[in-house]
Amino acid sequence: METLYIICIGLLVFFSFSVLTKRNKPLSERLFSAWILLLLVTVVSFLLHVRSVSGKFPVFMTLICDSHIAHGALLFLYVRAFTDPGFTLQRKHLLHLAPVLLLMAAKLVLNYVFGALECYTEGACFADDENGFVQAAYVYKYLVLGGYIWATWRTVQQYGSDARTIREQMRLNWVKQITMGVFFLYCGILLIQVGRIFLPSLFWERMLLGNILATLFIFIFLYLGNSYTYIFVSPSRKRFVNLSESFEPENCQQEKIRENRHSLFSRIEHQMQEEQLFARGHLTLKDLAEVLDELPANVSNAINMAGKSSYNDYINSYRVEQLKKLLDDPQNAKYKIMSLAADCGFTSKSSLLRAFKAHTGMTPSQYVSQNRNSGQA
């Protein structure tokens, strides 16, 4: 077991060095660095325990035991910052320290005031399973950690519903995998705790089994981190770009993306030219996307890039051209301009005037007068 822990410590040191030496780290990576350091200290406590010297450091071992709750808080804050670029730490986030501080304070009082525990004097918290206060501490830790894992998973799901690009999907896969990994670790250790009660002969050493399981999780965690190196590592700012901020996997598929974009724009053009979808009043981007069975973001992007226009300008250009055709027809002279404009999709006089002038440089009335004068001439 010592070899396993020593290897794990070495890998954590190497991985943390890659992250800590990176300049201009965003908040998410600073939180991630703090989490890695906490994992490092935790594995050191595993090593002390397996060497049977943990009793020489009762305060350190007890504090590390209590800090297990902080893993949940750091995971949650890391995922929040990783999935939301606008996320910032505020004073209210100091409340995430409350569960750890509450547990530490309770143990201090029970240890030094009531003498009900011997955590800070003899390190008995690790072995005294019969003590009701120790059992209550375990229940408290599992409830808090479970709450953080649930909150983190909710954050991942919310981010997944908005992930559209290939890069966002890869980032989603990263946070989803580490969150699921933490969840399975949580379930495994909880199973060991329950098994210790009902099958003591099988789960003979709760602490050792839990430490081994946590260490194996860290190995898997580091392996996944290595698979997503571009998220963390930026070798030399003088020679390389910052991969975590500018790496775009979709750049490798630009030609395919352009083809899809132009294909979608052709479908949009068909809806405008053949189906005259623009004539619908209050035609929103979402409405058009539903007709095309596409995401609104994809439709907007196709119009912006292939049509070289914003959505509103694009729709209004068709409405204005259709209105010009109606105004040019002498048979429509008996109709009011606003009535004809309504048939083209305009829902208000202000939007008509604004769009018509933007595309022709004159108002509809001026356009009609100009056409009449040119006809008389």
N, C-alpha and C positions, 0 to 999 in steps of 0.2 A: 504493500500500500504506500509506503514511503516514496518509492520510485514513481508511482502514479501521481502523487501530489507534487513531487519535485518537478516532474515534466510539465504538469499543468501550470505551476508557478512560473516556470521558464517561458512557456508559451504566452501566458498573460502579460509578463514583463515585456516580451518582444512586441506583442500586439498593442499594448498600451503605449509603447514608445513610438510606434507608427502614428498613433492618433495624437498623442500629446505634443509631438514635435511639429505638427502641422500648424502653420501660421494662419491667422485670421479665421479661426474656427467659428462656425455659426453656433448658436445656442445649443442646438441639438447635439452637436459633437462634444461640446463642453460637458453636457449632462451625460453623454455616453462615456466620456473619459472618467467621470466620477463613478459611474457604475462599474467600469472595468477595475478601477482601483479598489472599490469595495469588494468585488469578487476576489481580487488578489489577496486582500487581507483575510477574507473568509477562508480561502484555501490554506493560507498560512496557519489559521487556527485548526484546520483539519490535520495538518502535519504535526502540530503540537499535541493534538489529542492522540494520534496513532503512536506517537513516541512516548506516550504516558507521562508527559511533562506539563500537561495543561493545568494540573493542580498548583504548579509554581507560579502561574499567571492567572489567578482567579478573576481579578478585575478585568483584565484584557479579554479573557474568554467569555465572561458574562456580558460585557459590552458588545462583543461580536455577535453573541447569541441574540441579544436584543435588536441589533442592527439589521437582522434578517428582514424586518418589516420595511426597512429603507429600500430594499431591492424592489419592492412593489411600487413605492413612490417614485423611485428613479426611472423605472420602466415606464410608468404612466407619463411622467413629465417628458421623458425622452421622446416617446411616440407622439405626444402632443406637439412638441417643438419640431419634430421631424416631418410631420404631416401638415403643419400649419406654419408657413414662413413668417406670418405676422405675430406668432405667439411670443410673448415676452414674460419673464418672471416678474411678478409683482409681490407686494407685501402679503396679499392673501394666500399666496402659495407657500408661505411659511407655515401654514396650518398643516402641511404634509409632514412636518417634523413632530407634530403633536402626538401621533400614535407611538412613536419611538420614545419620546420624552416621557409620556405617561407610563409606559412599561418600565422604563428605567427608574422613574420616581417611585413607582409602586414597589419595586424590588428593593430599593434603598430603604424605604420605610419598613418593609417587612423584615429586612435583614438587620438593620441597626436599631430600630425602635422596638419592634415586637419580637425579634429573634426567631421569627417563623421560618426564615430562610438562611442559608449559609453560602449564598452565591458569591458575595464579595469577599468572603473570608476563606472558604475552602473549596469553592467551585462545585458545590454539591448540586447545583441546578442541573448538571448534566447526567446525574445518576439517580437522583431522588425522585423516581417516578411515583412513589406512594404519597408524596406531599401534594395536598390538594391545591396549594397555591401554585406549584409548578405546573400541574395539570391545567389550571385556569389560565396560566400564562400561555401555554401551548394553544388552547382554544382561542384565546384572544388573538394570537399571532396568525392563526389560520383564517380567522374571520376577516382580519384586516387585509391580509395578503389576497384572499379570495375576492374581496371588494375591489382591490386595485387591479387585479387581473380582469375582472368583469368590466371595469371602467375602461381599461386599455383596449379590450376587444371591441367595445362600442366605438371607440375612437378609430380603430382600424377599419371597422365596417363603414363608418361615415366617410372615411377617406377613400375607401374602395368604391363607394357609390359615385364619387366625383372623378376618379382616376380615368383618364381618357387616353393619354399618349403612352407610347411604349415605355418611356422612362418612368412615368408615374406608375405603370403596372409593375415594373421591376422594383421600384421603391416600396410599393404595396406588398409585393411578395416578401421582401426583407422583413418588414415589421410584422407581417402576418406569421411568418415562420418563427421569429423569436418569441412572439406572444404565445403561439401554440406550444413552443418548446417549454416556456415557463409554466404554462398550464399543465402540461404532462408531468413536469418535474413536481409541481405542486400536488397533483393527484398521486404520484408515486410515493412521495414522502408521507402524505396523508394515509395512504394504504399501509405503509410501514407502521405508522403510529397505531392504526386500528388493529393491524395484525399482531402488534406487540401485546395487545390486550387479549385477543382471542386465540392466537397461535404463538405463544411465547417460545415454544421449542423451535419454530421455524424462523421467526423474526427475533433471533436470540440477541442481536446487538443492534438496537435501534439507531444509535448514534453512528456507528460505523457504516451501516447500510445506507443511511441517509446521506452521509458524506460521500460515499462512493457514487451514489446516484447523482448527487449535485456535481461531482467532478466530471462524470461522463457527460452530463448536460453541458458543462463548460467546454469540453472538447468539441462537442457538436456545434456549440455556439461559435467557437473560434473557427471551425471549418466553414460554417455558413458565412462568417465575417470575411474569410479569405475569398469566398466565392463572389462576394459583393465588394471587392476591394475598391472599385471606382467610387463608392460612396464615401470612403474614409480617407484614402491616401492621395496626397498630392506631392510627388517627390521633390522637385525643385521648382520654385516659382520663376526662376530665371530661364528654365529650359522647358518647362511643361506648364500647361494650363491647369487650373483647378478642376480636377475631374468631377468632384462632387457637386459642383455648381454648373459646369458647362457641358458635361458629357451628355450627349443626346444619341441614344442608340438608334433613333429613327432616322438619323442622318445617313445611316447605311442603307436606308430604303427610300431615299428621297425620290427616285424615279417612280417607284411604285406609288408613293404618296401623291405625286403630281398627277399620275394617271387616274387614280381614284378621285382626286379633287376635280379634274376636268370632266370625268365621267358623270360625277354628281352634278356639276354645273350644267352639263348638257340636259340632264333630266329636269333641272330647275327651269332652264330656258324653254323646254317643251311645255311645262306647266303654264308658263307665262304666255307663250306665243300661240299654242294650240288650245289650251284649256282656259286661257285668260283668267288665271287664278287671282291676278292682281285686282280684278274687279270686285272681289269680296271686300266689304268694309271691315275695318279693324283686323286685317290679316296679319297676325303676329308671326314671329319667327318660329314659335312653337307650333302654330297651326300648319305652316308650310312644312316643317319637319315631320309632322304626323302624316301628312299627305304622301311624303316621300319615304316614310318609314325609316327615317334617319335621326340621328341625334342633332339637336339644335346647334350645338357647337360645330358639328361637321358642315351643316348647311351654311352657317355664318362664315366659316373659314373658306368654303368653296366660293362664295360670293365675293369675299374680300380679296382672295388671291387670284381666282380665275376671272372674276367679273370686274376686278379693280374698283370696287365700290362698297359702300356700307349697305346693310340690308335695307334701311329706309330709303336711301337714295336710289337703290336698284328698283325697288317696287314702285316708287314714285315716278321713275323715268318711264316705265311702261304706262302708268296712269296718265301722265302728261301727254305722251305720244298718242294714246287712244283718244284723249280729249281733243287734241289738235285735229285728228281725223274727223271727229264729230262736228267740231266748230267749222271745219272747211266745207262741210256738206250744206248747201243752201237749204235743203229740206228741214234742217234742224234750227233754222233761224227763229222759228216761232217758240222754241223752248228756251227757258232761262238757263244761263250758264251753269248755275249750281245744280240744276236738275240733271244736266248732261254729266257734270262732274261726279254726281252721286252714282251714275251708271258705270263710271270708271273706277270707283272704289274710294273716292274722297268722301270723308264723313263730316268735314267742317269747312267753312269758308276760309278760316285762317290757315289750315293746312294746305288747302288748294292754292291760295295766293303765294304762300311760302315756297311750295314745291314748283309751281308753274314758273315763278320768277327765277328760281334757282336754275331751271333747265332751259329757259328761253330768254331770260333777261327782261321780260315784260309781264304784265298782268294778263289774265285771260281777256279782259275788256279791251286792252290795248292791242292784243293779238287779233281780235275780231275786227277792230277799227282798221288796223293795218291791212287786213285781208280784203275788206270792203273797198278801201281806197285803191288798192292795187287792181281790184276787179273792175272798178269804174274807169281807171286809167286805160 
